[in-house]
Amino acid sequence: MSIKPITDYQQAAKTLRQSDLRQGLYDEGAVLMDGVLVNLHGEKHRARRGLENKVFRRGFFQHYEKEVFPDTLRVTIDGFVSDGGGDLVEFGFRSLMNLTCDFAGIDRPEGTQDETDRLLLLMRTFALGTTLAHSKDDREKVRQQVRDALSAFDKEFLQPSMARRFLLISKCEAEEVVEDELPRDVLTVLLRNEDQIELDDQELVREMAFFVVAGAQTSIHSLVHVMHEIFSWSTDHAGERQKLRSDPMLLQRCVHESARLHPSSPVARRRAECPLTLATDEAVETGELVTIDLLGANRDEKIFGPDAARFNPYRQTDKGSSPYGLSFGLGMHACIGRTLAAGVTPKPDSNPLDHQYGTITLIASALLEHGARPDPAKPPKMDEKTERPNWGYYPVILDTPQS
């Protein structure tokens, strides 16, 4: 039986929360995705997520947003500004890669441009693996590229990172260093709790590679889309661009609205673990695939109004729905790094001074501060390697400081 894609927002939300539906989006990309957190189900998923959530405990996101990321962003954007602009996609990769490596636990001891370029190349290859279901390339060729990249990543980055952490963990157990001196990252948590989870050596390589690429890839996708929406919207709304530079909460609303319109994957897929009934009242047999149309559900006019398909950062949503729709998922596979990327949805009494805006808003703010605008001589292009509606190249111009 063919199950129609679910486009109703409320039905889609309920489906994402159904515990007898397991992840089904990454079957094609098993070369990278087999055994990683987002692909686990049941007790294995609960155990792994429970451990990795220890990294993202209270205060973690605020610490990274307020203390760590601004320095990383400043270094990256200074080079972008001195060049007078460049490709927004490339800039996004560079500004977010170091952040995701930090919380994943991947060291970059050299701190050189060559080391950064090498890691970027590997990360771009991993990105092909995560989206293999939508790839337009020869998929077996892509799988081999991912295998080679995983092997290089393990040898060049993961093994040295593990060795340093094993040494620190042994010193902590011998009370030579205190617990607070251990790295606060996913790799350290996994290494300290190896006996509590099923995770072989190759699964660990894939888990760390996925953390590095997923943390950056989704945010890069969201960043380029929101900048495109801001460029288009501010052209038609005089005065709003200046307001965006002075009102970070409005800018965050732009990020959330753009994320609603442009989820990183247009669909979610789940596979039935047993016979069940969906929120649509359709019966599903064991093994059947269910598709949730995120793009359609996020534009449901019953939830988001008659202009649901248009970008409107002033949109008011019902209390039971998120301003970014279902783009960060729900249920067991809700995005673990959502708060870091998109921040916290503001309340009427939120204080702008200590509010968590998320890294995408911080990057967008820095770009607008430097007068970011599309390069009229170089039109942007969609990514031709995937069926996903992602930007592959987006040139912008920035104002350079007057000497």
C-alpha positions in Angstrom: 0.0 0.0 0.0 1.3 3.5 -0.8 1.1 6.0 2.0 0.6 9.6 0.9 3.1 12.1 2.3 1.7 13.8 5.4 1.3 17.6 4.8 -1.1 18.6 7.6 1.0 20.3 10.3 -0.8 18.7 13.3 -0.8 15.2 11.8 2.9 15.6 10.9 3.8 16.7 14.4 2.0 13.7 15.9 3.7 11.3 13.4 7.2 12.6 14.3 6.4 11.8 18.0 5.2 8.2 17.3 7.7 6.0 19.1 7.0 2.9 16.9 8.3 4.8 13.8 12.1 4.6 13.4 14.4 6.9 11.4 14.1 6.1 7.7 15.7 9.1 5.9 19.3 7.8 5.9 19.0 4.3 4.5 20.9 5.2 1.4 23.7 6.9 3.4 24.5 4.0 5.6 28.2 4.3 4.7 28.2 7.3 7.1 24.9 7.0 9.0 24.9 3.4 10.1 24.9 3.4 13.9 25.0 7.1 14.5 22.7 8.8 17.0 20.1 10.1 14.6 19.7 6.6 13.1 19.3 4.7 16.3 16.0 3.6 17.8 14.6 2.4 21.1 16.9 1.6 24.0 20.2 2.1 22.0 19.0 5.6 21.1 17.9 6.5 24.6 21.3 5.3 26.1 23.4 7.2 23.5 21.3 10.4 23.6 21.2 10.3 27.4 25.0 10.3 27.4 25.6 12.9 24.8 23.0 15.1 26.4 25.5 15.4 29.3 27.5 17.7 27.1 24.6 19.9 26.4 23.6 20.5 30.0 22.3 23.8 31.4 24.6 26.7 30.6 26.4 24.9 27.7 24.7 26.7 24.9 24.9 30.1 26.6 28.6 29.6 27.3 29.3 28.8 23.7 27.2 31.6 22.3 28.4 34.3 24.7 32.0 33.2 25.4 33.4 30.9 22.6 31.7 31.7 19.3 32.2 35.5 19.1 36.0 35.0 18.9 35.7 32.3 16.3 33.3 34.4 14.3 35.5 37.5 14.5 38.5 35.7 13.1 36.5 34.3 10.2 34.6 37.5 9.3 37.7 39.7 9.4 39.2 37.7 6.5 35.8 37.9 4.7 35.7 41.6 5.2 39.3 42.2 4.1 38.5 40.4 0.8 35.4 42.6 0.3 33.1 39.6 0.5 33.0 36.2 -1.2 30.9 33.0 -1.2 28.5 32.9 1.7 28.4 29.1 1.6 32.1 28.9 2.0 32.1 31.5 4.7 29.4 29.6 6.6 31.4 26.4 6.5 34.5 28.2 7.9 32.7 30.1 10.6 30.8 27.1 11.9 33.3 24.3 11.4 35.5 25.2 14.4 32.5 25.5 16.7 31.1 22.1 15.8 34.6 20.5 16.1 34.9 22.0 19.6 31.7 20.5 21.0 32.2 17.2 19.1 35.7 16.9 20.5 37.9 17.1 17.4 41.2 18.8 18.0 43.0 21.1 15.5 46.4 21.3 17.1 48.2 23.0 14.2 45.7 25.8 13.9 46.9 26.4 10.3 45.1 27.3 7.1 46.1 24.0 5.6 44.7 22.1 8.5 41.4 24.0 8.3 41.2 23.4 4.5 41.8 19.7 5.0 39.1 19.4 7.6 36.7 21.4 5.4 37.3 19.1 2.5 36.5 16.1 4.6 33.4 17.8 6.0 32.1 18.5 2.6 32.5 14.9 1.6 30.7 13.8 4.8 27.9 16.2 3.8 27.4 14.2 0.6 26.9 11.1 2.7 24.2 12.6 4.8 22.2 13.6 1.8 22.8 10.5 -0.3 19.1 9.8 -0.6 18.7 13.1 -2.6 22.1 12.9 -4.5 22.2 13.4 -8.3 25.6 11.9 -8.6 26.7 8.2 -9.0 25.8 7.0 -5.5 28.3 4.2 -5.3 31.0 6.7 -6.3 29.9 9.0 -3.5 29.9 6.1 -1.0 33.6 5.3 -1.8 34.5 9.0 -1.4 32.8 8.9 2.0 34.7 5.7 3.0 38.0 7.3 2.0 37.2 10.5 3.9 36.2 8.5 7.0 39.5 6.7 7.0 41.5 9.9 6.6 39.4 11.6 9.3 40.1 8.8 11.7 43.8 8.8 11.2 44.4 12.5 10.9 42.0 13.9 13.5 40.1 11.4 15.5 42.9 9.2 16.8 45.0 12.1 18.0 41.9 13.6 19.7 41.2 10.3 21.4 44.8 9.9 22.6 44.8 13.3 24.3 41.4 12.6 26.0 42.4 9.1 27.2 45.5 10.6 28.8 43.4 13.3 30.5 40.8 10.8 31.6 43.5 8.5 33.2 44.9 11.6 35.0 41.4 12.4 36.3 40.9 8.9 37.5 44.3 9.1 39.3 43.2 12.5 40.8 46.0 14.3 39.0 43.6 16.6 37.4 40.1 17.7 38.5 36.9 16.8 36.5 36.4 20.4 35.4 39.8 20.2 33.5 38.4 17.5 31.2 37.2 18.7 27.7 33.5 19.4 27.7 32.7 17.6 24.5 30.9 14.6 23.0 34.0 12.5 22.4 35.1 12.8 26.1 31.7 11.7 27.3 31.6 8.7 25.0 35.2 7.6 25.9 34.4 7.9 29.7 31.3 5.7 29.3 32.3 3.1 26.8 31.0 0.3 29.0 27.5 1.8 29.1 26.8 1.8 25.4 27.2 -0.4 22.3 29.7 1.5 20.1 32.4 -0.2 18.2 35.5 1.6 16.7 33.9 2.2 13.2 30.7 3.4 14.7 32.6 5.9 16.8 34.4 7.2 13.7 31.0 7.7 12.0 29.4 9.2 15.1 32.1 11.9 15.3 32.1 12.6 11.6 28.4 13.0 11.7 28.5 15.4 14.6 31.0 17.5 12.9 29.1 17.8 9.6 25.6 17.8 11.0 26.3 20.6 13.4 27.6 22.8 10.6 25.6 21.7 7.6 22.2 22.5 8.9 23.3 25.9 10.2 25.0 26.8 6.9 21.8 25.9 5.0 19.8 28.0 7.3 22.2 30.9 7.2 22.3 31.3 3.4 18.5 31.0 3.1 17.9 33.6 5.8 20.3 36.1 4.2 18.6 35.5 0.8 15.2 36.1 2.4 16.5 39.3 4.2 18.0 40.7 1.0 14.7 40.2 -0.9 12.4 41.3 2.0 14.3 44.4 2.9 14.3 45.5 -0.7 10.5 45.6 -0.6 10.2 47.0 3.0 12.0 50.3 3.3 13.6 50.9 6.7 13.5 47.3 7.8 17.2 46.6 7.0 18.4 49.3 9.4 16.0 47.9 12.0 17.5 44.5 11.6 20.9 45.9 12.5 19.6 47.4 15.7 17.0 44.8 16.8 18.5 41.3 17.3 15.2 39.8 18.4 13.7 40.8 15.0 16.7 39.3 13.3 16.1 36.1 15.2 12.5 36.1 14.1 13.9 36.3 10.5 16.0 33.2 11.2 13.1 31.3 12.6 10.8 32.3 9.8 13.3 31.4 7.1 14.0 28.0 8.9 10.2 27.3 8.7 10.1 28.0 5.0 13.4 26.1 4.3 13.9 23.0 6.4 17.3 21.4 5.8 15.5 18.4 4.4 12.2 18.9 2.7 10.9 15.7 4.1 11.4 13.4 7.1 11.0 9.6 6.6 10.1 7.0 9.2 9.8 3.2 9.0 7.2 1.3 11.0 8.6 -1.1 13.6 5.2 -2.8 13.9 1.7 -2.5 12.6 0.3 0.8 13.7 -2.2 3.6 12.8 -1.0 7.0 11.8 -2.4 10.4 12.9 -4.1 10.4 9.4 -6.0 7.2 10.5 -4.1 5.2 7.8 -3.0 1.7 8.8 0.7 1.0 8.3 2.4 -2.5 8.2 5.8 -3.4 9.7 8.6 -2.1 7.5 6.5 0.4 5.5 8.0 3.8 4.9 6.1 7.0 6.0 7.0 10.3 4.5 6.4 13.6 6.4 6.3 16.5 4.0 8.1 19.1 6.2 8.1 21.8 3.5 4.3 21.4 3.1 3.5 21.1 6.8 5.5 24.2 7.6 3.3 26.1 5.1 0.0 24.8 6.4 -2.4 27.8 6.2 -4.5 26.5 9.1 -1.5 27.1 11.3 0.5 29.9 9.7 -2.2 31.9 8.0 -3.1 32.6 4.4 0.3 34.0 3.6 2.1 30.9 5.0 4.2 30.4 1.9 5.7 34.0 2.2 8.5 35.3 4.3 7.1 37.4 7.1 9.2 37.8 10.3 6.3 39.6 12.0 4.1 36.4 11.7 2.2 35.5 14.8 1.9 31.8 15.6 -0.4 29.8 17.9 0.9 28.8 21.3 1.0 25.2 20.2 3.3 25.7 17.2 6.9 26.8 16.8 7.9 29.9 14.7 10.3 27.6 12.8 7.6 24.9 12.3 8.9 21.3 12.3 12.3 22.1 10.8 14.2 21.0 13.9 12.2 17.9 14.3 10.1 16.6 17.2 10.1 13.6 19.5 13.2 11.4 19.9 15.0 12.8 16.9 14.5 16.5 17.7 17.7 18.3 16.8 20.1 18.1 19.8 21.8 21.3 18.8 18.8 23.4 18.0 19.3 25.9 20.9 22.9 26.5 19.8 21.9 27.1 16.1 18.6 28.9 16.5 18.6 30.1 20.1 15.6 30.3 22.4 12.2 31.5 21.2 11.8 34.9 22.9 9.0 35.6 25.3 7.3 39.0 25.8 9.5 39.7 28.9 12.8 38.3 27.5 15.8 40.6 28.2 17.6 41.4 25.0 20.9 41.6 26.9 21.1 38.0 28.1 18.7 36.4 25.6 20.1 33.4 23.6 19.9 34.2 19.9 21.7 31.3 18.4 24.8 31.2 16.2 22.8 31.8 13.0 21.5 35.1 14.3 25.0 36.1 15.4 26.5 35.4 12.0 23.6 37.2 10.2 24.1 40.2 12.5 27.8 40.4 11.8 27.2 40.2 8.0 24.5 43.0 8.1 26.8 45.1 10.2 29.4 44.9 7.4 26.8 45.8 4.8 26.4 42.4 3.3 24.5 42.4 0.0 24.3 40.2 -3.1 27.0 40.6 -5.7 25.2 41.9 -8.8 28.0 40.6 -11.1 27.9 37.1 -9.7 24.4 35.5 -9.5 23.9 32.8 -6.8 23.4 29.2 -7.8 21.6 26.3 -6.3 23.5 23.1 -5.4 23.3 21.0 -8.5 24.6 17.8 -6.7 21.4 17.3 -4.7 17.7 17.4 -5.1 17.4 19.3 -1.9 16.7 23.0 -2.5 20.1 24.2 -1.1 22.2 27.1 -2.2 25.6 25.9 -3.6 27.1 29.3 -4.3 26.0 32.7 -3.0 28.4 35.6 -3.6 28.0 38.7 -1.5 29.8 42.0 -1.2 30.9 43.5 2.2 32.0 47.0 3.0 35.7 47.2 3.6 37.1 49.5 6.3 38.4 52.8 5.0 42.2 53.2 5.4 
